[in-house]
C-alpha cells in the first residue's frame, strides 16, 4: 500500500482559504489598488465664525493614468495599499493619506496619525 503525499492537499487548502478571504480583510492586509482619476482639492476645516473650509491650493493634485499624479510643481507616482496612499516620487514624495471614502483622502502626519487636511475629488480627469 502506498501513501499519497499530504503536501499538495495542504497547498490546495491554503490557496482556497486565501481566495475566500473577505475584501475587507484583504484591504487591511495591503491590497494594491488605484485612486479614481480626477482633480483633488485640499482644504482645512474652518470654524463657526468664518468659512466652512480653508482651501489649500498648493496641496491640490490630479490623479491620472495608472498610479500617477500631477500638481503645479510637476508629476510623480503614488502607491495605494489598502486604505493608505503614499506619494512615492515627484513633488509630493513622502506625503501620506488615508482613504476615508471613495473620493476622500485625509492627511496622515509623520507619527501616523490622521491630520486635519482633507482632499476631495471634485471632478473627473476628462
C-alpha positions in Angstrom: 0.0 0.0 0.0 1.4 3.5 -0.9 0.7 6.7 0.9 -0.4 9.8 -1.1 1.6 12.9 -0.4 -0.1 15.3 2.0 1.8 18.4 0.8 -0.2 19.0 -2.4 -3.5 18.8 -0.4 -2.2 21.3 2.1 -1.2 23.7 -0.6 -4.7 23.5 -2.1 -6.4 24.1 1.2 -4.2 27.2 1.8 -5.0 28.5 -1.7 -8.7 28.0 -1.3 -8.7 29.8 2.1 -6.8 32.8 0.7 -9.3 33.0 -2.2 -12.2 33.0 0.3 -10.7 35.9 2.4 -13.3 38.8 2.6 -12.4 42.0 0.7 -12.3 44.0 4.0 -9.6 41.7 5.4 -7.6 41.9 2.2 -7.8 45.8 2.4 -6.3 45.6 5.9 -3.5 43.4 4.6 -2.5 46.0 2.0 -4.3 45.1 -1.2 -2.9 47.2 -4.1 -5.3 49.5 -6.0 -5.5 52.9 -7.6 -7.5 56.1 -6.8 -10.3 57.4 -9.0 -8.9 59.7 -11.7 -9.7 63.4 -11.4 -8.9 66.6 -9.6 -8.4 66.5 -5.8 -9.0 69.7 -3.9 -7.4 70.0 -0.5 -8.6 72.1 2.5 -8.6 72.5 6.2 -11.9 72.7 8.2 -12.9 76.2 9.1 -14.7 77.4 12.2 -18.1 78.6 13.2 -17.1 82.3 12.9 -15.9 82.1 9.3 -15.7 79.9 6.2 -16.6 76.3 6.5 -13.3 75.3 4.7 -10.0 77.0 4.2 -8.7 76.0 0.7 -5.1 74.9 0.3 -4.5 75.3 -3.5 -0.8 74.5 -3.1 -1.8 71.0 -1.9 -4.2 70.2 -4.8 -3.3 67.5 -7.3 -4.7 65.5 -10.2 -4.7 61.7 -10.4 -4.2 60.4 -13.9 -3.3 57.1 -15.7 -2.0 54.2 -13.7 -0.6 55.4 -10.4 0.5 58.8 -11.4 -0.4 62.3 -10.2 0.5 65.9 -11.1 0.3 69.3 -9.5 1.6 72.8 -10.2 5.2 71.7 -9.4 5.3 68.6 -11.6 4.3 65.0 -11.6 5.1 61.7 -9.8 3.7 58.4 -8.6 1.8 57.1 -5.7 1.1 53.7 -4.1 -2.3 52.7 -2.7 -2.2 49.7 -0.3 -5.4 49.0 1.5 -6.6 52.5 2.6 -3.1 54.0 2.8 -1.9 56.3 0.0 1.8 57.2 -0.2 3.3 59.5 -2.8 6.5 57.8 -3.8 8.0 60.1 -6.4 7.7 63.7 -7.5 6.9 66.9 -5.7 4.6 65.2 -3.1 7.1 62.4 -2.3 6.7 61.2 1.3 3.2 62.6 1.8 0.7 60.1 3.1 -3.1 60.0 3.2 -5.7 57.6 4.4 -8.6 56.9 2.1 -11.8 57.7 4.1 -14.3 57.4 1.3 -14.5 56.6 -2.4 -13.2 60.1 -3.3 -12.0 61.4 0.1 -8.5 61.4 1.5 -7.3 62.5 4.9 -3.7 63.6 5.6 -1.5 61.3 7.7 1.2 63.1 9.8 4.7 62.0 10.5 3.6 60.0 13.6 1.0 58.1 11.5 -2.0 60.0 13.0 -4.8 61.4 10.9 -4.3 65.1 10.3 -6.9 67.9 9.6 -6.2 68.3 5.9 -8.7 66.6 3.7 -8.6 66.2 -0.1 -11.8 65.5 -2.0 -12.1 64.5 -5.7 -14.0 67.4 -7.3 -14.1 66.3 -10.9 -13.1 63.7 -13.5 -9.8 63.8 -15.4 -11.5 64.2 -18.7 
